[in-house]
Amino acid sequence: MLKIYHAPVTRAFRVIWVCEELGLPYEVIPVDFSAAYRASPEWRALNPVGKVPVMIDGDMTMFESCAMMQYVLDRYGDGKLQPGLASPDYPLYLQWCWFAEATFSRPLGEMTNHRREFNPPLDEVIAEMQRRARLSMQALDQALSDRPYLLGNEMSAADISNCYVMRGYRRSVSDELPTHAQAFFDRMTALPSYQRTVAADRAAVIS
Ligand SMILES: N[C@@H](CCC(=O)N[C@@H](CS)C(=O)NCC(=O)O)C(=O)O
């Protein structure tokens, strides 16, 4: 069974959601998110840069949440939640999957790191990161202006991945989303798989 090392609200949320949507069994292993534990040799052996998450499948260990998502889809997804290589939607799928982590998530993560490392945080750094995050949100809003999901009528893992980042945007930038992005967020978070993911995420606490 897939073992997903996770701390509440962090990035394995998207991997758990994909598993829930596929009906795939998985086990969540709560991780101590303290800087001290993440710097420990034990955790660094699993994630050499001391970040969360990590996933183990048999004798395979990997980090990077979007790579995990793609691994799960390719190995266990049976063609669900992603277009095939020959589909005209395939490049768009890659674009939005990479966008979620490489572009949209980036200023949000920098804001979190900055707040953690600098006390008080520099207002101009936070304002610049919010500006960048807003630009990404506008790009998503525009893309969703004529379609329910990023690729059209079919939901894909690109939607799951970006919706996860929208949660962070609501916490760190604004809980008011532009019209189409809000409709998308409402549609995605009404899914039973989302509700089950929220429950699994909340339960990922060290006992
Ligand atoms: N690109 C990585 C980013 C991992 C990441 O930044 N994880 C956050 C939690 S969501 C973390 O561990 N932050 C602690 C830090 O960067 O010091 C992924 O998608 O897995």
PDBQT file of the ligand as one rigid body, heavy atoms in Angstrom, charges set to zero:
ROOT
HETATM    1  N1  LIG A 301       8.141  21.193  -4.493  1.00  0.00    +0.000 N 
HETATM    2  C1  LIG A 301       8.043  20.488  -3.233  1.00  0.00    +0.000 C 
HETATM    3  C2  LIG A 301       7.880  21.513  -2.136  1.00  0.00    +0.000 C 
HETATM    4  C3  LIG A 301       7.866  20.876  -0.760  1.00  0.00    +0.000 C 
HETATM    5  C4  LIG A 301       7.602  21.937   0.317  1.00  0.00    +0.000 C 
HETATM    6  O1  LIG A 301       7.989  23.117   0.177  1.00  0.00    +0.000 OA
HETATM    7  N2  LIG A 301       6.948  21.492   1.384  1.00  0.00    +0.000 N 
HETATM    8  C5  LIG A 301       6.661  22.393   2.484  1.00  0.00    +0.000 C 
HETATM    9  C6  LIG A 301       5.384  21.963   3.170  1.00  0.00    +0.000 C 
HETATM   10  S1  LIG A 301       4.021  22.040   2.041  1.00  0.00    +0.000 SA
HETATM   11  C7  LIG A 301       7.804  22.325   3.467  1.00  0.00    +0.000 C 
HETATM   12  O2  LIG A 301       8.253  21.256   3.817  1.00  0.00    +0.000 OA
HETATM   13  N3  LIG A 301       8.270  23.495   3.907  1.00  0.00    +0.000 N 
HETATM   14  C8  LIG A 301       9.316  23.622   4.864  1.00  0.00    +0.000 C 
HETATM   15  C9  LIG A 301      10.471  24.417   4.346  1.00  0.00    +0.000 C 
HETATM   16  O3  LIG A 301      10.547  24.679   3.139  1.00  0.00    +0.000 OA
HETATM   17  O4  LIG A 301      11.306  24.762   5.162  1.00  0.00    +0.000 OA
HETATM   18  C10 LIG A 301       6.864  19.507  -3.292  1.00  0.00    +0.000 C 
HETATM   19  O5  LIG A 301       5.935  19.777  -4.052  1.00  0.00    +0.000 OA
HETATM   20  O6  LIG A 301       6.877  18.472  -2.603  1.00  0.00    +0.000 OA
ENDROOT
TORSDOF 0
